[in-house]
Amino acid sequence: MDSMQSNNLINNLRTSLDTNVIKQNYLDHLNLSLGKDFKNSTPWDKFYSLSLVIRDRIIKKWHETQQKYYKNDKTKRVHYLSIEFLIGRLLYNNILNLQIEDEIKNAMNELNISLEELAEIEPDAGLGNGGLGRLAACFLDSIATLGIPGYGYGLRYEYGIFKQIFEDGFQKELPDDWLKNGYPWEIERKDRAVKVKFYGRSEPYKDNNGHLRFRWVDTYDILAVPYDIPIVGYGNNVVNTLRLWSSKSINDFDFDNFQKGNYIKASESKIISESISKVLYPNDAFYAGRELRIKQEYFFVSASIQDIIRRFKAQFGTNFKLFPEKNVIQLNDTHPALAIPELMRILLDEELLSWEEAWEITKKTFAYTNHTVMPEALEKWEVHLFEKLLPRHLEILYEINSRFLNNVSKFYPNDINKIRNLSIFEEGSVKQVRMANLSIIGSFSVNGVSKLHTEILKNKVFKDFYDIWPEKFNNKTNGITQRRWLLQCNPELSNLITKHIGNKWIIDLDELKKLEKYADDKEFLNNFHNVKQKNKIRLSNYIYKTLNIKVDPESIFDVQVKRLHEYKRQLLNAMHIIYLYLKLKDDPNYDIVPRTFIFGAKAAPGYKMAKLIIKLINSIAEVINNDTTVNKKLKVVFIPNYNVSLAEIIIPAANVSEQISTAGKEASGTGNMKFALNGALTIGTLDGANIEIKECVGEENIFIFGLTAEQVQRLKESRLYNPYEIYLKNETIRKILDLINSDYFSKGNSELFSDIFQSLLFGINGGYPDEYMLLADFDSYKTKHKEIDKLYRQTFKWNKKALLNVARVGMFSSDRTIKEYAEDIWKVEKI
């Protein structure tokens, strides 16, 4: 047997789906890869060995996919740059996408190992914080499932954002050491490491043709080492790549300093270099934090752009006119915006193109997704940081801006306001670089992520840009992958659906429309209801196991899980809970359906008001849950350390989905889609994708309340909104706020929640009173909750509406979103 035949035999044995082969592969990895025997192996060893078995069956497909991309000269690649990828656990996800669940279960069962228990051992990858990262993960799944040549690029954080615990109800942040035992899904690619430069100076010189050129010299260089994670498409043999960069010191150890006894100094370079990829989103409330964060952003985009150019040159040489035809780079918000001047720098300084050639290539390559409508949330960086860290890029930014504003002035002569609004640079006491303006100027496409969001971008936030380039702006409403957010997280419902309409919905979510014919089928609705109850029991058991709180699975599970921010209005939810509590205290026989309010949220470490709201909700929970006069009808649970894996337990169990942001503030939201897909009814404002969910499921199948975005805007512009007047006139609101401002929920500390009281009625730190219109929307919100209470008593009607939510949210698949990106923006075809 020759070596090729031998290799093929080995590969076939390592990718076979025969039960005995899988068992043997598992034992081989346990023995040979981990050095353990079966008897003495730990649960972690068992998980890791099975992951390696699955990885074996991925890698062959991975190689074949990449070879197809290289062999086809017509291939156009999509590069998705994102500072976050919240991919969650991958063991079960990979098994499902490979469609080998039965084979793996059979093999594990014969070894008396529970696949479900092994899957629970895997830590959530600490690569993201919230919606931005989860969206990116969904998009990668859909790009692979649709067979689009795609690469994700991001940072390999050694620690996730943080592990959240509560101490006396206060959030405390602990390190999220998710890599401490290794990570079976990644492969280190040291041969693809690149150098990333910082500091130094820009030096002009004349090239051989007498042209003025620049070189970046005297720099401090850091090594970017890539770690690749395979992204498996569902049932199509496509495996794409998520490439994450880890920062390493070029000179780990200074032996000369060590010899002199300077032991700390000897390792200083290693410490400084590796801090870049150490922690997700360092606290930027102080100068050093801001410097580190901009370092993170530049580090990963520089490494990524170098990698993209390397791959292009390997196939097409230096014919850079082809670059936009073969590559598109999608900026997931402004965090990767420095990729624009970085591509310019490489084309100008290293590939020696002219400015005109480089700029033409650059602006045809980038597309920008915006994720916020709040001007204060648009990313800005102090110019002096650029002067220090990225001097050559600052020169390029000045040149981009100058040429752009010269063109603008031709259309708007003497219009200083227009020039000021459009400039990349914001003048003021501290001059800043506006990353959103850079992203728009340097991209051929700018998209919002819901219809309302995009309209606000066009008509308000970026109106001046829209007036110049209306053709650049488009909408791509967000979506979620049904493989993770139904097939994986809700197997009982998935099985019920597949039994009645087949399994095509897994790759075509519009197939769920076929469920509508069961909307009046009592047997189906009864089974549908039983699935929800099983999921509620599972969540109840989790809550009791982790928090020692007993909740009633027969109660309404009312859920709000998302990042803690004032505009998302967890405080409005808390006010309504206090309202119900007071009603029950006044009248213990007050007739309500028992309600369990479930929260999950992390607050940014430097966001004091958000952390205070967490403390308030935990304090409310402590009072209510220990009050025997009300706790049979009311429970409040704040589950710590909310992440993807927790969401997979919580979302299938929810009856009510709280999507209550101030209208006009939420770009889209994707949690709203996940809840509706799993049969929860939404209570929400006309904000973000709630509007499109209402259009799809029907106004009668969603609970919409509150001011519209236009009404919010008019109230603010009129300056007539007076929350203190509402407080004086509305007895219910006054009682709620007075209770918050007393020592009732704070164990005798009447000052603890005074900032919440002050912010709602008078504003604090120069902010507007009730900035997010809680008091304006409270009565409408309370009324809708009464409708929820009334409807839940009518089991048939409730289940019918819940089923229609499932049946009608097919458009919110990320597959649909990615098809729109591919057709309208990327102009890329599947292979």
C-alpha positions in Angstrom: 0.0 0.0 0.0 1.5 3.4 -1.0 1.6 6.4 1.3 -1.4 8.1 -0.5 -3.6 5.0 -0.1 -2.5 4.8 3.5 -3.4 8.4 4.2 -6.8 8.0 2.6 -7.4 4.9 4.7 -6.5 6.8 7.9 -8.7 9.8 6.8 -11.6 7.5 6.1 -11.3 5.9 9.5 -11.1 9.3 11.2 -14.2 10.6 9.4 -16.3 7.4 9.3 -19.8 7.5 10.9 -19.7 3.9 11.9 -20.5 3.5 15.6 -17.6 1.3 16.3 -15.2 3.6 14.5 -16.5 6.7 16.4 -16.1 4.8 19.7 -12.5 3.8 18.8 -11.7 7.4 17.6 -13.0 8.7 20.9 -10.9 6.2 23.0 -7.8 7.0 20.8 -8.1 10.7 21.5 -8.6 10.1 25.1 -5.5 7.9 25.3 -3.2 9.4 22.7 -4.2 13.1 22.5 -4.9 13.6 26.2 -2.9 10.8 27.8 -5.8 9.5 29.8 -7.5 6.1 30.1 -11.2 5.8 30.2 -11.5 4.8 33.8 -9.5 7.8 35.1 -10.7 10.4 32.7 -12.6 13.5 34.0 -15.8 14.9 32.5 -13.6 17.6 30.9 -11.4 14.9 29.3 -14.5 13.2 27.9 -15.9 16.5 26.5 -12.5 17.4 24.9 -12.0 13.9 23.4 -15.5 13.9 21.8 -14.9 17.4 20.5 -11.7 16.2 18.8 -13.7 13.3 17.3 -16.1 15.9 15.8 -13.3 18.1 14.7 -11.7 15.2 12.8 -14.9 15.0 10.8 -14.9 18.7 10.1 -11.3 19.3 9.0 -11.5 17.2 5.8 -14.5 19.3 4.7 -12.7 22.4 5.8 -9.7 21.7 3.6 -12.0 20.8 0.6 -14.0 24.0 1.0 -10.9 26.2 1.1 -9.4 24.4 -1.9 -12.6 25.0 -3.9 -12.3 28.7 -3.1 -8.7 28.9 -4.3 -9.3 26.8 -7.5 -12.1 29.0 -8.7 -10.7 32.3 -10.1 -14.2 33.8 -10.2 -14.6 33.4 -6.4 -15.3 36.6 -4.6 -14.7 36.4 -0.8 -16.6 38.1 1.9 -14.6 39.2 5.0 -16.7 40.0 8.0 -14.8 42.2 10.5 -16.3 42.3 14.0 -14.8 43.1 17.4 -17.2 40.4 18.8 -18.4 37.0 17.8 -20.7 35.5 20.5 -20.6 32.0 19.2 -21.6 30.2 22.4 -20.9 26.5 22.7 -20.0 24.6 19.5 -20.2 20.9 20.3 -23.9 20.3 19.8 -24.0 23.0 17.1 -21.4 21.3 15.0 -23.0 17.9 15.5 -26.4 19.3 14.3 -24.9 21.1 11.3 -22.9 18.0 10.3 -26.2 16.1 10.7 -24.6 13.3 12.7 -26.5 13.5 16.0 -27.9 9.9 15.9 -24.5 8.4 15.1 -22.7 10.3 17.9 -25.5 9.6 20.4 -25.4 5.9 19.6 -21.6 5.7 20.0 -21.7 7.6 23.3 -24.6 5.5 24.6 -22.6 2.4 24.0 -19.9 3.9 26.2 -22.5 4.9 28.8 -21.8 8.6 28.2 -24.6 11.2 28.0 -24.0 13.5 25.0 -26.3 16.1 26.6 -24.2 16.1 29.8 -20.9 16.4 27.8 -22.3 19.4 25.9 -23.1 21.2 29.2 -19.4 21.0 30.1 -18.2 23.3 27.3 -17.6 26.9 28.4 -19.2 29.7 26.4 -16.5 31.2 24.2 -15.7 34.6 25.7 -15.7 36.5 22.4 -18.6 38.9 22.8 -20.9 40.8 25.0 -24.4 41.1 23.4 -26.4 41.6 20.3 -23.5 42.8 18.0 -21.5 39.6 18.7 -24.5 37.3 18.6 -25.6 38.8 15.2 -22.1 38.2 13.9 -22.2 34.6 15.0 -25.6 34.1 13.3 -24.3 35.6 10.1 -21.3 33.3 10.0 -23.6 30.3 10.4 -25.8 31.6 7.5 -22.8 32.5 5.3 -21.6 28.9 5.6 -25.0 27.3 5.2 -25.7 29.3 2.0 -22.3 28.2 0.7 -20.9 31.7 0.4 -17.0 32.0 0.5 -16.7 33.9 3.8 -14.3 34.6 6.6 -14.9 36.1 10.0 -12.1 38.2 11.5 -11.9 39.2 15.2 -9.9 39.1 18.4 -9.1 36.0 20.4 -9.8 37.4 23.9 -8.0 35.4 26.6 -10.7 36.6 29.0 -14.3 37.3 28.1 -16.0 40.5 29.1 -16.4 39.3 32.7 -18.1 36.6 34.7 -21.0 38.3 36.6 -21.9 37.5 40.2 -24.0 39.3 42.7 -22.9 40.3 46.1 -25.7 41.7 48.2 -27.5 42.4 44.9 -24.7 44.4 43.4 -23.0 43.3 40.2 -19.4 42.2 40.7 -17.1 41.4 37.8 -14.8 38.4 37.9 -12.4 37.2 35.1 -14.0 34.9 32.6 -11.1 32.5 32.1 -12.8 30.5 29.3 -9.5 29.3 27.8 -7.9 27.9 31.0 -8.3 24.3 30.0 -7.7 24.8 26.3 -10.3 25.1 23.4 -10.7 22.1 21.1 -12.3 24.0 18.2 -9.3 26.3 17.5 -6.2 25.6 15.5 -3.2 27.9 16.0 -1.6 29.1 12.7 1.8 30.3 13.7 2.9 30.3 10.1 0.3 33.0 9.3 1.4 35.4 12.0 1.9 39.0 11.0 3.5 42.1 12.6 1.3 45.0 13.7 3.0 48.4 14.3 2.3 51.1 16.8 3.9 54.4 17.8 6.9 55.6 15.8 6.7 58.4 13.2 5.9 59.0 9.6 9.0 59.8 7.4 8.7 61.4 3.9 11.0 60.4 1.1 11.2 60.5 -2.7 10.9 57.2 -4.7 12.9 56.3 -7.8 10.4 58.2 -9.9 10.6 61.4 -7.8 7.2 60.8 -6.2 6.7 61.8 -2.6 6.2 58.7 -0.4 6.0 58.0 3.3 7.2 55.2 5.5 6.3 54.4 9.1 9.5 54.0 11.1 10.7 53.6 14.6 7.6 51.6 15.5 6.9 49.2 18.4 5.9 45.9 16.7 3.6 43.2 18.1 3.0 39.8 16.6 -0.5 38.9 15.6 -1.0 35.1 15.7 -4.1 33.7 14.1 -6.3 31.0 15.7 -8.8 29.4 13.3 -12.2 28.1 14.3 -14.2 26.1 11.6 -17.7 27.4 10.9 -19.8 24.5 9.7 -22.6 25.0 7.2 -25.8 23.0 7.7 -25.8 19.8 5.7 -23.8 21.1 2.8 -20.2 20.1 3.4 -19.1 23.7 3.5 -16.8 24.8 6.3 -15.7 28.4 6.5 -13.2 30.1 8.8 -13.4 32.4 11.8 -9.9 33.7 12.2 -9.1 35.3 15.6 -5.9 37.2 16.4 -3.9 36.8 19.6 -1.3 39.4 20.5 2.2 38.1 21.3 5.5 39.8 22.0 8.1 39.6 19.3 10.8 39.4 22.1 9.2 37.6 25.0 12.1 37.8 27.3 14.9 40.4 27.7 17.8 38.2 28.9 20.1 41.2 29.4 17.7 42.8 31.9 17.3 39.5 33.6 21.1 39.1 34.0 21.2 42.6 35.7 18.5 41.6 38.1 15.7 43.5 36.5 13.3 40.6 36.5 10.1 42.5 36.0 11.6 44.6 33.2 12.8 41.4 31.5 9.2 40.4 30.9 7.7 43.8 30.4 7.5 43.6 26.6 5.5 40.3 26.8 3.1 41.8 29.3 2.5 45.0 27.3 2.1 43.1 24.0 -0.2 40.4 25.2 -2.5 42.9 27.0 -4.1 43.8 23.7 -6.0 40.5 23.4 -6.3 39.9 27.1 -9.8 41.2 27.9 -12.9 41.9 25.8 -13.7 45.7 25.9 -11.4 47.0 28.6 -13.1 49.7 30.7 -12.5 52.9 28.7 -13.6 55.3 31.4 -10.0 56.2 32.0 -7.2 57.2 29.6 -5.2 53.9 29.7 -8.4 52.0 29.0 -9.2 54.1 25.9 -5.6 53.7 24.6 -5.9 49.9 25.0 -9.2 49.8 23.3 -8.1 51.6 20.2 -5.0 49.4 20.2 -7.4 46.4 20.1 -9.3 47.8 17.2 -6.3 48.6 15.1 -4.5 45.4 16.0 -7.2 43.1 14.7 -8.0 45.1 11.5 -4.3 45.5 10.6 -3.7 41.8 11.0 -6.9 41.0 9.0 -6.1 43.4 6.2 -2.6 42.0 5.9 -4.1 38.5 5.8 -6.6 39.4 3.1 -3.9 41.0 0.9 -1.6 38.0 1.4 -4.4 35.6 0.2 -5.2 37.9 -2.7 -1.5 38.2 -3.8 -1.1 34.4 -3.6 -3.8 34.0 -6.2 -3.7 37.2 -8.3 -0.3 38.8 -7.7 -0.1 42.6 -7.6 -3.0 43.3 -10.0 -4.8 45.3 -7.3 -7.4 46.6 -9.8 -8.9 43.1 -9.2 -9.0 43.5 -5.5 -12.6 44.9 -5.1 -13.8 42.3 -7.6 -12.4 39.5 -5.5 -12.9 40.9 -2.0 -15.6 42.7 0.0 -15.0 43.7 3.6 -18.0 44.2 5.8 -17.5 46.5 8.8 -19.7 45.3 11.7 -20.2 48.8 13.2 -17.3 51.2 13.5 -15.0 49.2 15.7 -13.2 47.9 12.5 -13.3 51.3 10.7 -9.5 51.7 11.0 -9.4 49.0 8.3 -10.0 51.9 5.8 -6.9 53.9 6.5 -4.9 50.7 7.0 -5.8 49.4 3.5 -4.8 52.8 2.2 -1.5 52.7 4.1 -0.6 49.3 2.7 -1.5 50.2 -0.9 0.3 53.6 -0.7 3.4 52.8 1.3 4.0 49.1 0.7 2.5 48.4 -2.7 3.4 51.9 -4.0 0.1 52.7 -5.7 -0.9 56.3 -6.3 -3.4 58.0 -4.0 -6.1 57.9 -6.7 -5.6 54.2 -7.4 -5.5 53.3 -3.7 -8.6 55.3 -2.9 -10.6 53.9 -5.8 -9.8 50.4 -4.6 -10.5 51.2 -1.0 -13.9 52.8 -1.4 -15.1 49.9 -3.7 -14.0 47.3 -1.1 -15.7 48.3 2.2 -19.3 48.2 3.3 -20.5 49.5 6.6 -23.2 48.3 8.9 -24.4 50.9 11.5 -25.9 49.6 14.8 -26.9 52.7 16.7 -29.2 55.7 16.2 -27.9 57.5 19.3 -25.4 60.2 18.4 -23.8 59.9 21.8 -23.0 56.3 21.1 -21.2 56.9 17.8 -17.6 56.0 18.3 -15.1 58.9 18.5 -11.3 58.9 19.3 -9.1 61.7 20.5 -6.8 63.0 17.8 -3.9 63.0 20.2 -4.3 59.2 20.6 -3.8 58.9 16.8 -0.8 61.2 17.0 0.8 58.9 19.5 -0.3 55.4 18.4 -1.0 55.7 14.7 0.8 58.8 13.2 0.8 57.6 9.6 -2.9 56.8 9.7 -3.6 60.3 11.0 -1.9 61.7 8.0 -4.0 59.5 5.8 -7.2 60.5 7.6 -6.4 64.2 7.1 -5.9 63.6 3.4 -9.1 61.6 3.0 -11.0 64.3 4.8 -9.4 67.2 2.9 -10.2 65.7 -0.5 -13.7 64.8 0.6 -14.5 68.2 2.0 -13.1 69.9 -1.1 -15.7 68.0 -3.1 -18.5 68.8 -0.6 -17.7 72.5 -0.8 -18.4 72.5 -4.5 -22.0 71.3 -3.8 -22.5 73.4 -0.7 -20.3 76.5 -1.0 -20.0 78.6 2.2 -22.1 76.1 4.1 -20.0 75.8 7.3 -22.5 73.7 9.2 -22.6 71.2 6.4 -18.8 71.0 6.4 -18.7 70.7 10.1 -21.3 67.8 10.2 -19.6 65.9 7.4 -16.0 66.2 8.5 -14.2 63.1 9.8 -12.8 65.4 12.5 -14.9 67.0 15.2 -13.5 70.2 16.5 -13.9 71.2 20.2 -11.9 71.4 23.3 -10.6 68.0 22.5 -10.4 67.3 18.7 -11.8 63.9 17.8 -11.9 61.4 14.9 -15.5 60.4 14.1 -15.4 56.8 13.1 -18.9 56.7 11.7 -18.1 59.5 9.3 -14.9 57.7 8.2 -16.9 54.5 7.7 -19.5 56.2 5.4 -16.9 58.1 3.4 -14.7 55.1 2.9 -17.5 52.6 2.0 -19.7 52.0 -1.0 -22.6 50.8 1.1 -24.1 51.9 4.4 -26.9 49.8 5.9 -29.2 50.0 8.9 -30.5 46.8 10.5 -34.3 47.5 10.6 -36.7 49.6 8.6 -37.1 52.2 11.3 -33.4 52.3 12.1 -32.5 52.9 8.5 -35.1 55.7 8.1 -33.7 57.4 11.2 -30.2 57.1 9.7 -31.3 58.6 6.4 -33.5 61.4 7.8 -31.7 62.3 11.0 -28.4 60.8 12.2 -26.6 60.8 8.8 -29.0 63.1 6.8 -26.2 65.2 5.3 -24.4 62.1 4.0 -27.7 60.7 2.7 -28.3 64.0 0.8 -25.0 63.5 -1.0 -25.1 59.7 -1.5 -28.7 58.4 -1.3 -27.6 55.4 -3.4 -25.2 54.2 -0.6 -27.9 53.8 2.0 -30.0 50.6 2.3 -31.7 48.5 4.9 -30.9 44.9 5.9 -33.2 43.9 8.7 -31.3 41.6 11.1 -32.0 37.9 11.5 -31.2 34.9 13.6 -30.1 31.4 12.7 -32.9 28.9 13.3 -30.3 26.1 13.6 -29.1 27.6 16.9 -32.3 29.3 18.1 -34.9 26.6 17.4 -33.3 23.3 16.3 -30.6 23.3 19.0 -32.2 25.2 21.8 -35.7 23.9 21.6 -35.6 20.2 20.4 -39.1 19.4 21.7 -40.6 22.2 19.6 -38.4 21.4 16.6 -39.5 17.7 16.7 -43.2 18.8 16.9 -42.8 21.1 13.9 -40.9 18.6 11.8 -43.4 15.9 12.6 -46.2 18.0 11.1 -44.5 20.0 8.2 -41.2 18.2 7.5 -37.7 19.5 8.1 -37.2 22.0 5.2 -37.7 24.8 7.7 -34.1 24.2 9.0 -32.8 25.8 5.8 -35.9 27.7 4.7 -37.6 29.3 7.7 -40.6 30.5 5.6 -41.7 26.9 5.7 -43.0 27.6 9.1 -46.0 29.3 7.4 -47.4 25.8 7.0 -48.0 25.7 10.7 -50.8 28.2 10.3 -53.2 25.4 9.3 -52.8 24.1 12.9 -53.9 27.4 14.5 -57.3 26.0 15.4 -56.2 22.4 15.9 -56.8 21.6 19.6 -54.6 18.5 19.7 -51.7 20.3 18.1 -52.1 23.4 20.3 -52.3 21.1 23.4 -49.0 19.5 22.3 -47.5 22.9 21.6 -48.6 24.0 25.1 -47.0 20.9 26.6 -43.7 21.6 24.9 -43.7 25.1 26.5 -44.5 23.6 29.9 -41.6 21.2 29.6 -39.2 24.1 28.8 -40.6 26.1 31.7 -40.0 23.1 34.1 -36.4 22.9 32.8 -35.8 26.6 33.5 -37.5 26.3 36.9 -35.2 23.5 37.8 -32.2 25.5 36.7 -33.3 28.5 38.8 -33.8 26.3 41.8 -30.4 24.6 41.3 -28.4 27.8 40.9 -30.3 30.3 43.0 -32.3 28.2 45.4 -35.5 30.0 44.3 -38.6 28.0 43.7 -40.7 29.4 40.8 -44.1 28.1 39.6 -44.0 26.6 36.1 -47.7 27.3 35.8 -47.1 31.0 36.3 -46.6 33.4 33.4 -42.9 33.5 32.6 -42.3 37.2 31.8 -38.7 37.6 30.5 -36.4 40.5 29.8 -32.8 39.3 29.0 -30.5 41.7 27.2 -27.6 44.1 27.9 -28.5 46.5 30.8 -28.9 50.0 29.4 -31.2 52.7 30.4 -32.8 53.0 27.0 -33.7 49.3 27.1 -35.8 50.2 30.1 -35.4 47.4 32.6 -36.3 50.1 35.1 -39.8 50.4 33.5 -40.2 46.7 34.0 -39.2 47.1 37.6 -41.6 49.9 38.2 -44.5 47.7 36.9 -43.4 44.9 39.3 -43.6 47.3 42.2 -47.0 48.4 40.9 -48.2 44.8 41.1 -46.6 44.3 44.5 -48.4 47.3 45.9 -51.7 46.1 44.5 -51.2 42.8 46.2 -50.1 44.4 49.5 -53.3 46.6 49.5 -55.4 43.6 48.6 -53.9 40.0 49.0 -56.9 38.7 47.0 -56.2 41.0 44.0 -56.9 38.8 41.0 -53.9 38.3 38.8 -52.4 35.2 37.1 -49.3 34.3 39.0 -46.3 35.9 37.3 -42.6 35.1 37.4 -40.4 38.0 36.2 -37.1 36.8 34.9 -34.1 39.1 34.2 -30.7 38.5 32.7 -28.3 41.3 31.9 -24.7 42.5 32.4 -23.9 46.2 32.9 -20.7 47.7 31.6 -18.3 48.0 34.6 -18.1 51.8 34.3 -21.9 52.3 33.8 -23.0 53.4 37.3 -26.7 53.9 36.7 -27.0 50.5 34.9 -25.4 48.8 37.9 -27.7 50.6 40.3 -30.7 49.4 38.4 -29.4 45.8 38.7 -29.1 46.4 42.5 -32.7 47.8 42.6 -34.1 44.8 40.7 -32.3 42.4 43.0 -33.5 44.3 46.1 -37.1 44.2 44.8 -36.7 40.4 44.3 -35.4 40.0 47.8 -38.4 41.8 49.3 -41.1 40.1 47.1 -39.7 36.6 47.2 -39.5 36.6 51.0 -43.0 38.2 51.5 -45.4 35.3 52.0 -48.4 37.5 51.4 -47.5 38.0 47.8 -44.9 35.4 46.7 -47.5 32.9 45.6 -48.5 35.3 42.9 -45.3 37.2 42.3 -41.7 36.1 41.9 -38.7 38.0 40.6 -35.5 36.3 39.5 -32.3 37.9 38.2 -30.2 35.2 36.7 -26.5 36.1 36.9 -23.9 35.9 34.1 -26.4 35.9 31.2 -24.8 34.3 28.1 -25.7 32.3 25.0 -26.0 29.0 26.8 -28.4 30.5 29.4 -30.4 32.1 26.6 -30.8 28.7 25.1 -32.6 27.6 28.3 -34.5 30.8 29.0 -35.9 31.7 25.6 -37.8 28.5 24.9 -39.4 28.8 28.4 -40.7 32.4 28.0 -44.4 33.2 27.7 -43.9 37.0 27.5 -41.0 38.7 25.7 -40.2 42.2 27.1 -38.9 44.4 24.2 -39.7 47.8 25.7 -36.9 50.2 24.6 -37.8 53.8 24.1 -39.1 54.1 20.6 -36.4 55.4 18.3 -33.5 54.1 20.4 -33.1 50.4 19.5 -31.5 49.7 16.1 -33.1 46.3 15.6 -32.8 43.8 18.4 -32.5 40.1 17.7 -33.8 38.8 21.1 -37.3 39.8 20.0 -36.9 37.4 17.0 -35.7 34.5 19.1 -38.5 34.8 21.6 -41.2 35.0 18.9 -39.7 32.0 17.1 -40.0 30.0 20.3 -43.6 30.9 20.9 -43.4 33.9 23.3 -45.8 36.8 22.9 -44.0 40.2 22.6 -44.9 43.2 24.7 -43.0 46.1 23.1 -42.8 49.5 21.7 -42.8 50.4 18.0 -39.0 50.3 18.0 -36.4 48.5 16.0 -37.5 45.2 14.5 -40.6 45.1 16.7 -42.3 47.1 13.9 -41.6 44.4 11.4 -42.5 41.6 13.8 -45.8 43.3 14.3 -46.3 43.5 10.5 -45.5 39.8 10.2 -47.4 38.2 13.1 -50.4 40.6 13.0 -51.3 43.5 15.3 -53.6 41.2 17.2 -50.8 38.8 18.1 -48.4 41.3 19.8 -48.8 43.8 22.6 -47.7 47.2 21.4 -47.7 50.1 23.8 -46.2 53.6 24.3 -45.1 56.6 22.3 -43.9 56.2 18.7 -40.4 57.4 17.7 -42.0 60.5 16.1 -43.9 61.3 19.3 -40.8 60.9 21.4 -38.9 63.3 19.1 -41.7 65.9 19.1 -42.0 65.8 22.9 -38.3 66.3 23.3 -38.0 69.1 20.7 -41.0 70.9 22.2 -39.3 70.9 25.7 -42.8 70.4 27.1 -42.2 67.0 28.6 -42.3 67.4 32.4 -42.0 64.1 34.3 -42.2 65.9 37.6 -45.7 67.1 36.7 -46.6 63.4 35.9 -45.3 62.4 39.3 -47.4 65.0 41.0 -50.6 64.1 39.1 -50.3 60.3 38.8 -50.8 58.7 42.3 -49.7 55.3 41.1 -46.4 56.6 39.7 -45.8 58.7 42.8 -46.2 55.7 45.1 -43.8 53.6 43.0 -41.1 56.3 42.9 -41.5 57.3 46.5 -41.0 53.6 47.5 -37.8 53.5 45.4 -36.6 56.7 47.0 -37.3 55.5 50.5 -35.4 52.8 52.4 -38.0 50.2 51.6 -35.9 48.2 49.2 -32.5 49.2 50.6 -32.4 47.9 54.2 -32.6 51.3 55.8 -30.3 53.2 53.3 -32.7 55.8 52.0 -30.0 57.3 49.8 -29.1 54.1 47.9 -31.5 54.6 45.0 -31.9 58.4 45.1 -30.0 58.7 41.8 -32.7 56.7 40.1 -35.4 59.0 41.6 -33.4 62.1 40.7 -32.7 61.0 37.1 -36.4 60.3 36.4 -37.7 63.6 37.8 -35.0 66.1 37.5 -32.1 64.6 35.6 -28.5 64.1 37.0 -25.1 65.1 35.7 -26.6 67.6 33.3 -28.9 65.0 31.7 -32.6 65.4 30.8 -35.1 64.3 33.4 -36.6 60.9 32.4 -34.4 60.8 29.3 -36.0 57.5 28.1 -39.6 58.4 28.7 -40.5 55.8 31.4 -43.1 57.9 33.1 -44.7 58.9 29.7 -45.1 55.2 28.8 -45.9 53.7 32.1 -49.7 53.8 32.0 -49.8 52.4 28.5 -47.4 49.6 29.5 -49.4 48.8 32.6 -52.6 48.5 30.5 -51.0 46.1 28.0 -49.9 43.9 30.9 -53.5 43.7 32.1 -54.4 42.5 28.6 -51.7 39.9 28.9 -53.2 38.7 32.2 -56.7 38.5 30.7 -55.5 36.6 27.6 -53.4 34.1 29.5 -56.5 32.8 31.3 -57.8 31.8 27.9 -55.4 29.0 27.1 -56.7 28.2 23.6 -56.5 31.8 22.5 -53.1 32.3 24.0 -51.6 29.2 22.4 -53.1 30.1 19.0 -51.5 33.5 19.1 -48.2 32.0 20.3 -48.3 29.5 17.4 -49.0 32.2 14.9 -45.9 34.0 16.1 -43.8 30.9 15.4 -45.5 30.4 12.0 -45.1 34.0 10.8 -41.5 35.0 11.7 -39.8 33.2 8.9 -38.5 36.4 7.4 -36.3 36.9 10.5 -33.9 34.1 9.6 -30.3 35.3 9.2 -30.3 33.2 6.0 -32.7 35.8 4.5 -30.6 38.7 5.7 -27.4 37.2 4.3 -29.0 36.5 1.0 -29.9 40.2 0.8 -26.3 41.2 1.7 -25.0 38.8 -0.9 -27.3 40.0 -3.7 -27.5 43.7 -2.9 -24.2 44.7 -1.3 -21.6 42.0 -1.7 -22.5 40.8 -5.3 -21.2 37.4 -4.4 -22.4 34.0 -5.4 -22.3 30.7 -3.5 -19.8 28.0 -4.5 
